[in-house]
Amino acid sequence: MDVKSRVRHLLLIVLVMAATLLAVGWMMEDPDYSTAIFAGAIGLVIGEIIHYMRKKDRPKP
């Protein structure tokens, strides 16, 4: 995997993590550090699942 495609996949993962953190911030009145870590972990898992599903569908070079 070349660097450009890996950066795109990492950007997707970071965007999903940020969206999850923003959603938790909007839903909770006073989020704490453990909630932020939990939300970041959920975002990381969702981003990695999306990355895996896209990678699985691509033909091997």
Secondary structure, 3 states (H helix, E strand, C coil): CCHHHHHHHHHHHHHHHHHHHHHHHHHCCCCCHHHHHHHHHHHHHHHHHHHHHHHHHCCCC
